[in-house]
Amino acid sequence: MNKVDYLVGQRIRARRLELGKSQTDLGDAVGVKFQQIQKYETGTNRVSASRLFAIADVLQVPVEYFFADSLNDPDGEETRPLAEILDEDRRARQLLLHFNRLFAPQKDAVLSMVISMAQAIETRGSTSGAESRIDNLDATRAGETKIGADRP
């Protein structure tokens, strides 16, 4: 498997999920079966130029979107592909799906809040307090009580 094919596939998957489309939806729109979309997304099959152009059109992005210069953010720090994060974290999927339903000013406010929270964690160098509060919240939702734990 070629690294570029894998990365293009990950970008297809990330954008498809961002738009709330299924593999079947995307496949129908570009004239292939969902199994072919699966193969594109995993990098098992290479996407032809004409098919990538069609996928970009359906996903409402320029073709260049699929060819990120690198997996680095603007600060040069290594990041993981979005599709990988979405596969591993149910909360990330929920956040993305609900975020997509918001109006632009609401999206800006939520994004600003999340960025501020992430920067605060980076500044402190520890998330133990935040993790403790999240664990307590999860336990409370599950009907459990943690003795001596801080309340959220």
JOKA-V41441 format. One record per backbone hydrogen bond with DSSP energy under -1.0 kcal/mol. CO is the residue of the C=O (numbers start at 1). NH is the residue of the N-H. E is the energy in kcal/mol with one decimal. If there is no record, write none. Layout:
co: [CO CO]
nh: [NH NH]
e: [E E]
This chain:
co: [2 3 4 5 6 7 8 9 10 11 12 13 14 15 16 17 22 23 24 25 26 27 27 33 34 35 36 37 38 39 39 48 49 50 51 52 53 54 55 56 62 63 64 71 73 77 81 82 83 84 85 89 90 91 92 93 94 95 96 98 99 103 104 105 106 107 108 109 110 111 112 113 114 115 116 117 118 119 120 121 127 128 129 130 131 132 133 134 135 136 137 138 139 140 146]
nh: [6 7 8 9 10 11 12 13 14 15 16 17 18 19 21 20 26 27 28 29 30 31 32 37 38 39 40 41 42 44 45 52 53 54 55 56 57 58 59 61 65 66 67 79 76 73 85 86 87 88 89 93 94 95 96 97 98 99 100 101 102 107 108 109 110 111 112 113 114 115 116 117 118 119 120 121 122 123 124 125 131 132 133 134 135 136 137 138 139 140 141 142 144 143 149]
e: [-2.2 -2.7 -2.8 -2.3 -2.4 -2.1 -2.3 -2.5 -2.7 -2.3 -2.5 -2.7 -2.3 -1.9 -2.5 -1.0 -2.2 -2.8 -3.0 -1.9 -1.6 -1.1 -2.7 -1.4 -2.4 -2.0 -2.3 -2.9 -1.9 -1.2 -1.6 -2.7 -2.1 -1.8 -2.7 -2.7 -1.9 -2.3 -2.7 -2.4 -1.8 -1.7 -2.1 -2.4 -2.5 -2.3 -1.7 -2.8 -2.0 -1.5 -2.0 -1.7 -2.4 -2.7 -2.4 -2.5 -2.6 -2.7 -1.9 -1.1 -1.6 -2.5 -2.5 -1.9 -2.6 -2.8 -2.4 -2.2 -2.6 -2.6 -2.4 -2.5 -2.5 -2.6 -2.2 -2.0 -2.3 -2.4 -2.2 -2.2 -3.4 -2.2 -2.1 -2.3 -2.9 -2.4 -2.2 -2.8 -2.5 -2.5 -2.4 -1.5 -3.0 -1.4 -1.4]
